[in-house]
Amino acid sequence: MEYGEFKRALQEQLQERFGERAHVEIQTFLKNNSKRQDGIMVFQEGSSATPAVYLDKYYDEFQSGASLGAIVREISDFYEDNHEAEFDLSFFKEFAKVRERIVFQLVNFERNAELFQEVPYVRTLDLAMVFLCRVEHPSYGNVNIMIRDAHLKLWGTDVVALYERAMANTPRLLPCELKSMGELLSEIGQDDLADISKELIISEENDPGMYVLSNYLHCHGAACMMYRGILSKFAMACGSDFYIIPSSVHEVILIPVKKMLSHSAMNEVVGQVNRTQVASEEVLADTVYFYSRKLKKILF
């Protein structure tokens, strides 16, 4: 069964299973780096909002031998179990009620041109900050709602206000975590070490001189490189300039300068790993950045 047939059959069988008490829709969502994902949504009676269940995982399972019936049961069970977990988004109409929940994420600037047609952003380096409202839900956990241009009009505010709130909120809501590669290796094992890290270890085996910077959730933690004062404190602690390797949208790798490396060669390594080892929607950049302790800024 081709993917298009799979989608139609899944939607039809879910609609048949729920009957008149729900409406089943499939929508295509624009994700990071212009990736599109289809999500199926079951709007049950009385619900004004519902989470999307993305279909790529289920189509992979179907191709690997899972039956369509089993997939229908799994998705319907998810919605049945969470039917009472209603999203109350009434607060979202007022900026005063969302301002303390606004955070930012870092994305690649060139790869998200289409997204920027409908969401506010602030460009930095060859990247951009996009803004989200972070909502804690008792059943779904932390839910991030992308802030769009339409929301700014509704709230009567602008991207400057978003930026100021996000710069204050994100370190508070998503505090950073810095670990040496040695610590990380002892926790996860060398076989699980990121591919970029394997390629870029440049000093002694027991002291790779590399540090991983992320947030405590290890999700979209590359944003930590923009937290005020973080990089300058690291430069002071290590007593040198350092390279910033964009491992993915989830983390960056910091390498104190013991000797100057070929910038072009490092860019080539990062680009190659991004093309072959990192999921397309998780790529941050092919650029290796350089933090100057003297200038107190990132160069690229």
C-alpha atoms as an extended CHARMM CRD file, in Angstrom:
* protein
*
       300  EXT
         1         1  MET       CA              0.0000000000        0.0000000000        0.0000000000  PROA      1               0.0000000000
         2         2  GLU       CA              1.4000000000        3.3840000000       -1.0280000000  PROA      2               0.0000000000
         3         3  TYR       CA              1.5780000000        6.2050000000        1.5130000000  PROA      3               0.0000000000
         4         4  GLY       CA             -1.3900000000        8.0970000000        0.0440000000  PROA      4               0.0000000000
         5         5  GLU       CA             -3.5840000000        4.9820000000        0.2600000000  PROA      5               0.0000000000
         6         6  PHE       CA             -2.3530000000        4.3600000000        3.8110000000  PROA      6               0.0000000000
         7         7  LYS       CA             -3.3980000000        7.8660000000        4.8810000000  PROA      7               0.0000000000
         8         8  ARG       CA             -6.8510000000        7.5630000000        3.3650000000  PROA      8               0.0000000000
         9         9  ALA       CA             -7.4490000000        4.1000000000        4.8090000000  PROA      9               0.0000000000
        10        10  LEU       CA             -6.2810000000        5.1790000000        8.2590000000  PROA      10              0.0000000000
        11        11  GLN       CA             -8.5340000000        8.2290000000        8.2510000000  PROA      11              0.0000000000
        12        12  GLU       CA            -11.5440000000        6.2260000000        7.0480000000  PROA      12              0.0000000000
        13        13  GLN       CA            -11.1040000000        3.4800000000        9.6340000000  PROA      13              0.0000000000
        14        14  LEU       CA            -10.5940000000        5.9410000000       12.4890000000  PROA      14              0.0000000000
        15        15  GLN       CA            -13.6930000000        7.8780000000       11.4080000000  PROA      15              0.0000000000
        16        16  GLU       CA            -15.6640000000        4.6370000000       11.2860000000  PROA      16              0.0000000000
        17        17  ARG       CA            -14.3920000000        3.6800000000       14.7450000000  PROA      17              0.0000000000
        18        18  PHE       CA            -15.3960000000        7.0000000000       16.3550000000  PROA      18              0.0000000000
        19        19  GLY       CA            -18.5590000000        7.5420000000       14.3200000000  PROA      19              0.0000000000
        20        20  GLU       CA            -20.5610000000       10.7110000000       14.7670000000  PROA      20              0.0000000000
        21        21  ARG       CA            -18.9930000000       11.5580000000       18.1240000000  PROA      21              0.0000000000
        22        22  ALA       CA            -15.7770000000       12.7420000000       16.4630000000  PROA      22              0.0000000000
        23        23  HSD       CA            -14.3740000000       14.2870000000       13.3130000000  PROA      23              0.0000000000
        24        24  VAL       CA            -11.0830000000       12.9290000000       11.9250000000  PROA      24              0.0000000000
        25        25  GLU       CA             -8.7760000000       15.1740000000        9.9100000000  PROA      25              0.0000000000
        26        26  ILE       CA             -5.3310000000       14.8690000000        8.3500000000  PROA      26              0.0000000000
        27        27  GLN       CA             -3.2900000000       18.0460000000        8.0370000000  PROA      27              0.0000000000
        28        28  THR       CA              0.2190000000       18.7180000000        6.7400000000  PROA      28              0.0000000000
        29        29  PHE       CA              2.4130000000       20.7000000000        9.1230000000  PROA      29              0.0000000000
        30        30  LEU       CA              5.4670000000       22.7350000000        8.1550000000  PROA      30              0.0000000000
        31        31  LYS       CA              8.3010000000       21.7880000000       10.4900000000  PROA      31              0.0000000000
        32        32  ASN       CA             11.8930000000       22.9220000000       10.9500000000  PROA      32              0.0000000000
        33        33  ASN       CA             14.1160000000       23.1800000000        7.8470000000  PROA      33              0.0000000000
        34        34  SER       CA             11.0780000000       23.1100000000        5.5290000000  PROA      34              0.0000000000
        35        35  LYS       CA             10.2570000000       19.5020000000        6.4050000000  PROA      35              0.0000000000
        36        36  ARG       CA              6.5790000000       18.6210000000        6.1250000000  PROA      36              0.0000000000
        37        37  GLN       CA              4.8380000000       16.0630000000        8.2970000000  PROA      37              0.0000000000
        38        38  ASP       CA              1.3120000000       14.7170000000        8.0570000000  PROA      38              0.0000000000
        39        39  GLY       CA             -0.5830000000       14.5500000000       11.3180000000  PROA      39              0.0000000000
        40        40  ILE       CA             -3.9420000000       12.9470000000       12.0330000000  PROA      40              0.0000000000
        41        41  MET       CA             -6.2800000000       14.6120000000       14.5300000000  PROA      41              0.0000000000
        42        42  VAL       CA             -9.4380000000       13.3490000000       16.1670000000  PROA      42              0.0000000000
        43        43  PHE       CA            -11.7370000000       16.1700000000       17.2770000000  PROA      43              0.0000000000
        44        44  GLN       CA            -14.1370000000       14.5890000000       19.7510000000  PROA      44              0.0000000000
        45        45  GLU       CA            -17.3840000000       16.1220000000       20.9760000000  PROA      45              0.0000000000
        46        46  GLY       CA            -16.7880000000       19.1980000000       23.0590000000  PROA      46              0.0000000000
        47        47  SER       CA            -13.0980000000       19.5490000000       22.1700000000  PROA      47              0.0000000000
        48        48  SER       CA            -11.8080000000       22.8230000000       20.7420000000  PROA      48              0.0000000000
        49        49  ALA       CA             -8.2140000000       21.6280000000       20.3070000000  PROA      49              0.0000000000
        50        50  THR       CA             -6.4910000000       18.2890000000       19.9890000000  PROA      50              0.0000000000
        51        51  PRO       CA             -2.9210000000       17.0370000000       19.5480000000  PROA      51              0.0000000000
        52        52  ALA       CA             -1.7300000000       15.7710000000       16.1800000000  PROA      52              0.0000000000
        53        53  VAL       CA             -0.3860000000       12.2450000000       15.8510000000  PROA      53              0.0000000000
        54        54  TYR       CA              2.3220000000       12.2550000000       13.1650000000  PROA      54              0.0000000000
        55        55  LEU       CA              2.0310000000        9.5100000000       10.5880000000  PROA      55              0.0000000000
        56        56  ASP       CA              5.5920000000        8.8630000000        9.3950000000  PROA      56              0.0000000000
        57        57  LYS       CA              6.3400000000        6.5840000000       12.3750000000  PROA      57              0.0000000000
        58        58  TYR       CA              3.1790000000        4.5650000000       11.7780000000  PROA      58              0.0000000000
        59        59  TYR       CA              3.7930000000        4.2020000000        8.0550000000  PROA      59              0.0000000000
        60        60  ASP       CA              7.2670000000        2.8590000000        8.8260000000  PROA      60              0.0000000000
        61        61  GLU       CA              5.6720000000        0.3490000000       11.2090000000  PROA      61              0.0000000000
        62        62  PHE       CA              3.1180000000       -0.5840000000        8.5590000000  PROA      62              0.0000000000
        63        63  GLN       CA              5.8440000000       -1.1990000000        5.9930000000  PROA      63              0.0000000000
        64        64  SER       CA              7.6560000000       -3.3450000000        8.5590000000  PROA      64              0.0000000000
        65        65  GLY       CA              4.6410000000       -5.6260000000        8.9680000000  PROA      65              0.0000000000
        66        66  ALA       CA              2.2910000000       -3.9760000000       11.4810000000  PROA      66              0.0000000000
        67        67  SER       CA             -1.3550000000       -4.3170000000       10.5090000000  PROA      67              0.0000000000
        68        68  LEU       CA             -3.5020000000       -1.2970000000        9.7190000000  PROA      68              0.0000000000
        69        69  GLY       CA             -5.9850000000       -2.4870000000       12.3200000000  PROA      69              0.0000000000
        70        70  ALA       CA             -3.3380000000       -2.4860000000       15.0570000000  PROA      70              0.0000000000
        71        71  ILE       CA             -2.2930000000        1.0610000000       14.1380000000  PROA      71              0.0000000000
        72        72  VAL       CA             -5.9220000000        2.2340000000       14.1580000000  PROA      72              0.0000000000
        73        73  ARG       CA             -6.3870000000        0.7130000000       17.6180000000  PROA      73              0.0000000000
        74        74  GLU       CA             -3.2330000000        2.3520000000       18.9790000000  PROA      74              0.0000000000
        75        75  ILE       CA             -4.1740000000        5.8160000000       17.7330000000  PROA      75              0.0000000000
        76        76  SER       CA             -7.8060000000        5.5270000000       18.8210000000  PROA      76              0.0000000000
        77        77  ASP       CA             -6.7240000000        4.3100000000       22.2750000000  PROA      77              0.0000000000
        78        78  PHE       CA             -4.4990000000        7.3690000000       22.6030000000  PROA      78              0.0000000000
        79        79  TYR       CA             -7.3870000000        9.7170000000       21.8720000000  PROA      79              0.0000000000
        80        80  GLU       CA             -9.8370000000        7.7610000000       24.0270000000  PROA      80              0.0000000000
        81        81  ASP       CA             -7.4380000000        7.7920000000       26.9860000000  PROA      81              0.0000000000
        82        82  ASN       CA             -6.8750000000       11.5350000000       26.6590000000  PROA      82              0.0000000000
        83        83  HSD       CA            -10.3840000000       12.6140000000       25.7390000000  PROA      83              0.0000000000
        84        84  GLU       CA            -10.9390000000       14.3000000000       29.1020000000  PROA      84              0.0000000000
        85        85  ALA       CA             -7.5520000000       16.0480000000       28.9510000000  PROA      85              0.0000000000
        86        86  GLU       CA             -8.9650000000       19.1490000000       27.3390000000  PROA      86              0.0000000000
        87        87  PHE       CA             -6.7090000000       21.9830000000       26.2330000000  PROA      87              0.0000000000
        88        88  ASP       CA             -7.8680000000       25.2350000000       27.7730000000  PROA      88              0.0000000000
        89        89  LEU       CA             -6.4230000000       27.8460000000       25.4420000000  PROA      89              0.0000000000
        90        90  SER       CA             -8.5860000000       30.7460000000       26.5500000000  PROA      90              0.0000000000
        91        91  PHE       CA             -5.5170000000       32.3810000000       28.1350000000  PROA      91              0.0000000000
        92        92  PHE       CA             -3.8830000000       32.5430000000       24.6970000000  PROA      92              0.0000000000
        93        93  LYS       CA             -5.9990000000       35.5220000000       23.6920000000  PROA      93              0.0000000000
        94        94  GLU       CA             -4.1480000000       37.9430000000       25.9750000000  PROA      94              0.0000000000
        95        95  PHE       CA             -0.4510000000       38.8120000000       25.8360000000  PROA      95              0.0000000000
        96        96  ALA       CA             -0.3870000000       39.4890000000       29.5730000000  PROA      96              0.0000000000
        97        97  LYS       CA             -1.3090000000       35.8340000000       30.1710000000  PROA      97              0.0000000000
        98        98  VAL       CA              1.2940000000       34.3450000000       27.8310000000  PROA      98              0.0000000000
        99        99  ARG       CA              4.2380000000       36.7030000000       28.2800000000  PROA      99              0.0000000000
       100       100  GLU       CA              5.8520000000       34.6660000000       31.0870000000  PROA      100             0.0000000000
       101       101  ARG       CA              5.6270000000       31.4730000000       28.9880000000  PROA      101             0.0000000000
       102       102  ILE       CA              7.3490000000       32.7640000000       25.8450000000  PROA      102             0.0000000000
       103       103  VAL       CA             10.6250000000       31.0190000000       24.9390000000  PROA      103             0.0000000000
       104       104  PHE       CA             12.8340000000       30.8920000000       21.8580000000  PROA      104             0.0000000000
       105       105  GLN       CA             14.4460000000       28.2000000000       19.7610000000  PROA      105             0.0000000000
       106       106  LEU       CA             17.2610000000       28.4590000000       17.2390000000  PROA      106             0.0000000000
       107       107  VAL       CA             16.7560000000       27.4000000000       13.6200000000  PROA      107             0.0000000000
       108       108  ASN       CA             18.7100000000       27.7680000000       10.4060000000  PROA      108             0.0000000000
       109       109  PHE       CA             17.8970000000       31.0210000000        8.6120000000  PROA      109             0.0000000000
       110       110  GLU       CA             18.2100000000       29.9620000000        4.9610000000  PROA      110             0.0000000000
       111       111  ARG       CA             16.3950000000       26.6460000000        5.3870000000  PROA      111             0.0000000000
       112       112  ASN       CA             13.2860000000       28.1900000000        6.9420000000  PROA      112             0.0000000000
       113       113  ALA       CA             12.3710000000       30.9390000000        4.4760000000  PROA      113             0.0000000000
       114       114  GLU       CA              8.8560000000       29.5600000000        4.0300000000  PROA      114             0.0000000000
       115       115  LEU       CA              8.2490000000       29.3780000000        7.7800000000  PROA      115             0.0000000000
       116       116  PHE       CA              9.3290000000       33.0110000000        8.1820000000  PROA      116             0.0000000000
       117       117  GLN       CA              6.4740000000       34.1070000000        5.9320000000  PROA      117             0.0000000000
       118       118  GLU       CA              4.0810000000       33.4320000000        8.8030000000  PROA      118             0.0000000000
       119       119  VAL       CA              6.0700000000       33.5270000000       12.0530000000  PROA      119             0.0000000000
       120       120  PRO       CA              7.9920000000       36.3680000000       13.7420000000  PROA      120             0.0000000000
       121       121  TYR       CA             11.7360000000       35.8370000000       14.0490000000  PROA      121             0.0000000000
       122       122  VAL       CA             14.9740000000       37.5760000000       14.9790000000  PROA      122             0.0000000000
       123       123  ARG       CA             18.0230000000       36.8470000000       12.8570000000  PROA      123             0.0000000000
       124       124  THR       CA             21.3430000000       36.1500000000       14.5710000000  PROA      124             0.0000000000
       125       125  LEU       CA             24.5300000000       34.9090000000       12.8350000000  PROA      125             0.0000000000
       126       126  ASP       CA             23.2950000000       32.6050000000       10.0360000000  PROA      126             0.0000000000
       127       127  LEU       CA             20.5210000000       31.4380000000       12.3610000000  PROA      127             0.0000000000
       128       128  ALA       CA             17.2160000000       32.8120000000       13.5830000000  PROA      128             0.0000000000
       129       129  MET       CA             15.2730000000       32.8230000000       16.8210000000  PROA      129             0.0000000000
       130       130  VAL       CA             11.6590000000       31.7140000000       16.5930000000  PROA      130             0.0000000000
       131       131  PHE       CA              9.2470000000       32.0400000000       19.4870000000  PROA      131             0.0000000000
       132       132  LEU       CA              6.9400000000       29.6210000000       21.2630000000  PROA      132             0.0000000000
       133       133  CYS       CA              4.5000000000       29.6290000000       24.1310000000  PROA      133             0.0000000000
       134       134  ARG       CA              5.3340000000       26.8730000000       26.5980000000  PROA      134             0.0000000000
       135       135  VAL       CA              2.2700000000       25.2330000000       28.1460000000  PROA      135             0.0000000000
       136       136  GLU       CA              2.3060000000       22.5510000000       30.8390000000  PROA      136             0.0000000000
       137       137  HSD       CA             -0.4330000000       19.9640000000       30.3120000000  PROA      137             0.0000000000
       138       138  PRO       CA             -1.2470000000       17.2330000000       32.8620000000  PROA      138             0.0000000000
       139       139  SER       CA             -1.5880000000       14.5120000000       30.2090000000  PROA      139             0.0000000000
       140       140  TYR       CA              0.6560000000       15.6300000000       27.3370000000  PROA      140             0.0000000000
       141       141  GLY       CA              3.4830000000       17.1530000000       29.3650000000  PROA      141             0.0000000000
       142       142  ASN       CA              5.1270000000       20.3170000000       28.0940000000  PROA      142             0.0000000000
       143       143  VAL       CA              3.5050000000       21.5510000000       24.8820000000  PROA      143             0.0000000000
       144       144  ASN       CA              5.0910000000       24.2720000000       22.7510000000  PROA      144             0.0000000000
       145       145  ILE       CA              2.7710000000       26.4130000000       20.6230000000  PROA      145             0.0000000000
       146       146  MET       CA              4.5070000000       28.2350000000       17.7740000000  PROA      146             0.0000000000
       147       147  ILE       CA              3.8160000000       31.9790000000       17.8860000000  PROA      147             0.0000000000
       148       148  ARG       CA              2.6980000000       33.3260000000       14.5180000000  PROA      148             0.0000000000
       149       149  ASP       CA              2.2680000000       36.7750000000       13.0160000000  PROA      149             0.0000000000
       150       150  ALA       CA             -1.4800000000       36.4790000000       13.5600000000  PROA      150             0.0000000000
       151       151  HSD       CA             -0.8980000000       36.1580000000       17.2960000000  PROA      151             0.0000000000
       152       152  LEU       CA              1.0470000000       39.4320000000       17.3690000000  PROA      152             0.0000000000
       153       153  LYS       CA             -1.8950000000       41.1950000000       15.7310000000  PROA      153             0.0000000000
       154       154  LEU       CA             -4.2920000000       39.6130000000       18.2200000000  PROA      154             0.0000000000
       155       155  TRP       CA             -2.1190000000       40.6930000000       21.1580000000  PROA      155             0.0000000000
       156       156  GLY       CA             -1.2770000000       44.1370000000       19.7760000000  PROA      156             0.0000000000
       157       157  THR       CA              2.4350000000       43.6200000000       20.3020000000  PROA      157             0.0000000000
       158       158  ASP       CA              5.5760000000       43.1430000000       18.2150000000  PROA      158             0.0000000000
       159       159  VAL       CA              8.6470000000       40.9660000000       17.7700000000  PROA      159             0.0000000000
       160       160  VAL       CA             10.7500000000       43.2420000000       19.9980000000  PROA      160             0.0000000000
       161       161  ALA       CA              8.4950000000       42.4760000000       22.9620000000  PROA      161             0.0000000000
       162       162  LEU       CA              8.6590000000       38.7430000000       22.1310000000  PROA      162             0.0000000000
       163       163  TYR       CA             12.4470000000       38.8670000000       22.0120000000  PROA      163             0.0000000000
       164       164  GLU       CA             12.7470000000       40.6690000000       25.3480000000  PROA      164             0.0000000000
       165       165  ARG       CA             10.4210000000       38.2300000000       27.1030000000  PROA      165             0.0000000000
       166       166  ALA       CA             12.0130000000       35.1590000000       25.5150000000  PROA      166             0.0000000000
       167       167  MET       CA             15.5200000000       36.2580000000       26.4970000000  PROA      167             0.0000000000
       168       168  ALA       CA             14.3360000000       36.5610000000       30.1040000000  PROA      168             0.0000000000
       169       169  ASN       CA             12.1010000000       33.4750000000       30.1930000000  PROA      169             0.0000000000
       170       170  THR       CA             14.0610000000       30.8060000000       28.3230000000  PROA      170             0.0000000000
       171       171  PRO       CA             17.0280000000       30.5200000000       30.7400000000  PROA      171             0.0000000000
       172       172  ARG       CA             14.5380000000       30.4140000000       33.6240000000  PROA      172             0.0000000000
       173       173  LEU       CA             12.1780000000       27.8270000000       32.1370000000  PROA      173             0.0000000000
       174       174  LEU       CA             14.8570000000       25.8310000000       30.3030000000  PROA      174             0.0000000000
       175       175  PRO       CA             18.0860000000       26.2250000000       32.3170000000  PROA      175             0.0000000000
       176       176  CYS       CA             21.2670000000       25.1930000000       30.5750000000  PROA      176             0.0000000000
       177       177  GLU       CA             23.4150000000       22.1660000000       31.3090000000  PROA      177             0.0000000000
       178       178  LEU       CA             27.1330000000       22.0040000000       30.4810000000  PROA      178             0.0000000000
       179       179  LYS       CA             28.9910000000       18.7020000000       30.6250000000  PROA      179             0.0000000000
       180       180  SER       CA             32.4610000000       17.7000000000       29.5810000000  PROA      180             0.0000000000
       181       181  MET       CA             32.6920000000       15.0070000000       26.9570000000  PROA      181             0.0000000000
       182       182  GLY       CA             34.2930000000       12.8060000000       29.6160000000  PROA      182             0.0000000000
       183       183  GLU       CA             31.2130000000       13.1310000000       31.8350000000  PROA      183             0.0000000000
       184       184  LEU       CA             28.9390000000       12.4320000000       28.9010000000  PROA      184             0.0000000000
       185       185  LEU       CA             30.9290000000        9.3750000000       27.8780000000  PROA      185             0.0000000000
       186       186  SER       CA             30.7110000000        7.9550000000       31.3870000000  PROA      186             0.0000000000
       187       187  GLU       CA             26.9190000000        8.4090000000       31.3480000000  PROA      187             0.0000000000
       188       188  ILE       CA             25.9690000000        7.1780000000       27.8830000000  PROA      188             0.0000000000
       189       189  GLY       CA             28.9440000000        5.1250000000       26.6630000000  PROA      189             0.0000000000
       190       190  GLN       CA             31.2530000000        5.8730000000       23.7770000000  PROA      190             0.0000000000
       191       191  ASP       CA             29.1190000000        4.0150000000       21.2360000000  PROA      191             0.0000000000
       192       192  ASP       CA             26.3650000000        6.6040000000       21.7420000000  PROA      192             0.0000000000
       193       193  LEU       CA             28.6520000000        9.5830000000       21.3010000000  PROA      193             0.0000000000
       194       194  ALA       CA             27.4110000000       12.0070000000       18.6400000000  PROA      194             0.0000000000
       195       195  ASP       CA             29.0170000000       11.5000000000       15.2240000000  PROA      195             0.0000000000
       196       196  ILE       CA             30.2680000000       15.0690000000       15.0940000000  PROA      196             0.0000000000
       197       197  SER       CA             31.9940000000       14.5410000000       18.4390000000  PROA      197             0.0000000000
       198       198  LYS       CA             33.7510000000       11.4110000000       17.1680000000  PROA      198             0.0000000000
       199       199  GLU       CA             35.1060000000       13.3110000000       14.2060000000  PROA      199             0.0000000000
       200       200  LEU       CA             36.2700000000       16.3500000000       16.1510000000  PROA      200             0.0000000000
       201       201  ILE       CA             38.0790000000       14.8870000000       19.1900000000  PROA      201             0.0000000000
       202       202  ILE       CA             41.4630000000       16.5200000000       18.8070000000  PROA      202             0.0000000000
       203       203  SER       CA             43.4030000000       16.0010000000       22.0140000000  PROA      203             0.0000000000
       204       204  GLU       CA             44.2140000000       13.2830000000       24.5480000000  PROA      204             0.0000000000
       205       205  GLU       CA             41.8050000000       10.3760000000       24.8550000000  PROA      205             0.0000000000
       206       206  ASN       CA             41.1160000000       10.9870000000       28.5390000000  PROA      206             0.0000000000
       207       207  ASP       CA             40.8130000000       14.7460000000       28.1200000000  PROA      207             0.0000000000
       208       208  PRO       CA             39.1470000000       15.5190000000       24.8060000000  PROA      208             0.0000000000
       209       209  GLY       CA             38.7540000000       19.1740000000       25.7840000000  PROA      209             0.0000000000
       210       210  MET       CA             35.1630000000       19.1840000000       24.5620000000  PROA      210             0.0000000000
       211       211  TYR       CA             31.9880000000       20.2750000000       26.3260000000  PROA      211             0.0000000000
       212       212  VAL       CA             28.3440000000       19.7580000000       25.4250000000  PROA      212             0.0000000000
       213       213  LEU       CA             25.9770000000       22.6730000000       26.0420000000  PROA      213             0.0000000000
       214       214  SER       CA             22.2250000000       22.0520000000       26.0640000000  PROA      214             0.0000000000
       215       215  ASN       CA             19.2210000000       22.6570000000       28.2860000000  PROA      215             0.0000000000
       216       216  TYR       CA             18.2190000000       20.2520000000       31.0330000000  PROA      216             0.0000000000
       217       217  LEU       CA             15.6930000000       18.5460000000       28.7300000000  PROA      217             0.0000000000
       218       218  HSD       CA             18.2370000000       18.0940000000       25.9020000000  PROA      218             0.0000000000
       219       219  CYS       CA             15.5430000000       19.3190000000       23.5260000000  PROA      219             0.0000000000
       220       220  HSD       CA             16.2510000000       22.3550000000       21.3260000000  PROA      220             0.0000000000
       221       221  GLY       CA             19.0930000000       23.1050000000       23.7040000000  PROA      221             0.0000000000
       222       222  ALA       CA             21.2980000000       24.7920000000       21.0820000000  PROA      222             0.0000000000
       223       223  ALA       CA             19.4110000000       27.9300000000       22.0920000000  PROA      223             0.0000000000
       224       224  CYS       CA             21.5670000000       27.9920000000       25.2420000000  PROA      224             0.0000000000
       225       225  MET       CA             24.4250000000       29.4810000000       23.2260000000  PROA      225             0.0000000000
       226       226  MET       CA             22.3690000000       32.6880000000       23.1080000000  PROA      226             0.0000000000
       227       227  TYR       CA             21.6830000000       32.8990000000       26.8520000000  PROA      227             0.0000000000
       228       228  ARG       CA             23.1750000000       36.1140000000       28.1750000000  PROA      228             0.0000000000
       229       229  GLY       CA             26.5880000000       35.6390000000       29.7870000000  PROA      229             0.0000000000
       230       230  ILE       CA             26.8670000000       31.8780000000       29.2250000000  PROA      230             0.0000000000
       231       231  LEU       CA             29.6380000000       31.9460000000       26.6160000000  PROA      231             0.0000000000
       232       232  SER       CA             31.6340000000       34.6850000000       28.3220000000  PROA      232             0.0000000000
       233       233  LYS       CA             31.5700000000       32.7160000000       31.5920000000  PROA      233             0.0000000000
       234       234  PHE       CA             32.7690000000       29.6090000000       29.7720000000  PROA      234             0.0000000000
       235       235  ALA       CA             35.5980000000       31.5770000000       28.1240000000  PROA      235             0.0000000000
       236       236  MET       CA             36.6560000000       32.9180000000       31.5010000000  PROA      236             0.0000000000
       237       237  ALA       CA             36.5400000000       29.4600000000       33.0920000000  PROA      237             0.0000000000
       238       238  CYS       CA             38.6120000000       27.7820000000       30.3790000000  PROA      238             0.0000000000
       239       239  GLY       CA             40.8700000000       30.8020000000       29.8790000000  PROA      239             0.0000000000
       240       240  SER       CA             40.7220000000       30.7910000000       26.1000000000  PROA      240             0.0000000000
       241       241  ASP       CA             38.7170000000       31.3970000000       22.9640000000  PROA      241             0.0000000000
       242       242  PHE       CA             36.7220000000       28.4120000000       21.7630000000  PROA      242             0.0000000000
       243       243  TYR       CA             34.9540000000       26.8670000000       18.8020000000  PROA      243             0.0000000000
       244       244  ILE       CA             31.1960000000       26.2710000000       18.8280000000  PROA      244             0.0000000000
       245       245  ILE       CA             30.1230000000       23.2010000000       16.8660000000  PROA      245             0.0000000000
       246       246  PRO       CA             26.3840000000       23.1180000000       15.9800000000  PROA      246             0.0000000000
       247       247  SER       CA             25.8480000000       19.4170000000       16.6220000000  PROA      247             0.0000000000
       248       248  SER       CA             22.0820000000       19.7600000000       16.1120000000  PROA      248             0.0000000000
       249       249  VAL       CA             19.1830000000       21.9490000000       17.1750000000  PROA      249             0.0000000000
       250       250  HSD       CA             19.4140000000       20.1170000000       20.5020000000  PROA      250             0.0000000000
       251       251  GLU       CA             22.9780000000       20.9180000000       21.5460000000  PROA      251             0.0000000000
       252       252  VAL       CA             26.2600000000       22.5820000000       20.6340000000  PROA      252             0.0000000000
       253       253  ILE       CA             29.8000000000       21.3790000000       21.3570000000  PROA      253             0.0000000000
       254       254  LEU       CA             32.3550000000       23.8070000000       22.7930000000  PROA      254             0.0000000000
       255       255  ILE       CA             36.0530000000       23.2140000000       22.0920000000  PROA      255             0.0000000000
       256       256  PRO       CA             38.5810000000       25.5050000000       23.8400000000  PROA      256             0.0000000000
       257       257  VAL       CA             41.3440000000       26.6310000000       21.4940000000  PROA      257             0.0000000000
       258       258  LYS       CA             44.5910000000       24.8010000000       22.2610000000  PROA      258             0.0000000000
       259       259  LYS       CA             45.7770000000       25.2490000000       18.7130000000  PROA      259             0.0000000000
       260       260  MET       CA             44.1630000000       26.9230000000       15.7480000000  PROA      260             0.0000000000
       261       261  LEU       CA             42.3480000000       24.5040000000       13.4600000000  PROA      261             0.0000000000
       262       262  SER       CA             41.4020000000       24.7800000000        9.8280000000  PROA      262             0.0000000000
       263       263  HSD       CA             37.9990000000       26.4570000000        9.8270000000  PROA      263             0.0000000000
       264       264  SER       CA             37.1600000000       25.1680000000        6.3530000000  PROA      264             0.0000000000
       265       265  ALA       CA             38.1090000000       21.6050000000        7.3140000000  PROA      265             0.0000000000
       266       266  MET       CA             35.8860000000       21.7540000000       10.4140000000  PROA      266             0.0000000000
       267       267  ASN       CA             33.0010000000       23.1510000000        8.3540000000  PROA      267             0.0000000000
       268       268  GLU       CA             33.4190000000       20.2950000000        5.9220000000  PROA      268             0.0000000000
       269       269  VAL       CA             33.2320000000       17.7190000000        8.7250000000  PROA      269             0.0000000000
       270       270  VAL       CA             30.1110000000       19.3020000000       10.2090000000  PROA      270             0.0000000000
       271       271  GLY       CA             28.4320000000       19.5500000000        6.7930000000  PROA      271             0.0000000000
       272       272  GLN       CA             29.1950000000       15.9270000000        5.9760000000  PROA      272             0.0000000000
       273       273  VAL       CA             27.8220000000       14.6840000000        9.3020000000  PROA      273             0.0000000000
       274       274  ASN       CA             24.6960000000       16.8230000000        8.9130000000  PROA      274             0.0000000000
       275       275  ARG       CA             24.0440000000       15.3330000000        5.4840000000  PROA      275             0.0000000000
       276       276  THR       CA             24.5840000000       11.7220000000        6.5110000000  PROA      276             0.0000000000
       277       277  GLN       CA             23.9570000000       11.3200000000       10.2480000000  PROA      277             0.0000000000
       278       278  VAL       CA             21.5830000000       14.0270000000       11.5240000000  PROA      278             0.0000000000
       279       279  ALA       CA             17.8460000000       13.9760000000       10.8070000000  PROA      279             0.0000000000
       280       280  SER       CA             17.0370000000       16.7500000000        8.3370000000  PROA      280             0.0000000000
       281       281  GLU       CA             14.6480000000       18.5180000000       10.7200000000  PROA      281             0.0000000000
       282       282  GLU       CA             17.3090000000       18.5090000000       13.4860000000  PROA      282             0.0000000000
       283       283  VAL       CA             20.1390000000       20.1470000000       11.5070000000  PROA      283             0.0000000000
       284       284  LEU       CA             21.0700000000       23.5570000000       12.8790000000  PROA      284             0.0000000000
       285       285  ALA       CA             23.9130000000       24.7380000000       10.6320000000  PROA      285             0.0000000000
       286       286  ASP       CA             26.9850000000       23.6260000000        8.6970000000  PROA      286             0.0000000000
       287       287  THR       CA             28.9530000000       26.5190000000       10.1610000000  PROA      287             0.0000000000
       288       288  VAL       CA             31.5940000000       26.2650000000       12.8820000000  PROA      288             0.0000000000
       289       289  TYR       CA             31.4640000000       29.3820000000       15.0620000000  PROA      289             0.0000000000
       290       290  PHE       CA             34.3190000000       30.9710000000       16.9890000000  PROA      290             0.0000000000
       291       291  TYR       CA             33.9320000000       32.7970000000       20.2940000000  PROA      291             0.0000000000
       292       292  SER       CA             36.4600000000       35.5790000000       20.8630000000  PROA      292             0.0000000000
       293       293  ARG       CA             37.1920000000       36.1760000000       24.5370000000  PROA      293             0.0000000000
       294       294  LYS       CA             38.6380000000       39.5800000000       23.7030000000  PROA      294             0.0000000000
       295       295  LEU       CA             35.6940000000       40.7670000000       21.6090000000  PROA      295             0.0000000000
       296       296  LYS       CA             33.1300000000       38.9120000000       23.7600000000  PROA      296             0.0000000000
       297       297  LYS       CA             31.1930000000       37.8480000000       20.6840000000  PROA      297             0.0000000000
       298       298  ILE       CA             30.6280000000       34.9640000000       18.2830000000  PROA      298             0.0000000000
       299       299  LEU       CA             32.3660000000       35.1290000000       14.9130000000  PROA      299             0.0000000000
       300       300  PHE       CA             31.6470000000       33.0090000000       11.8520000000  PROA      300             0.0000000000
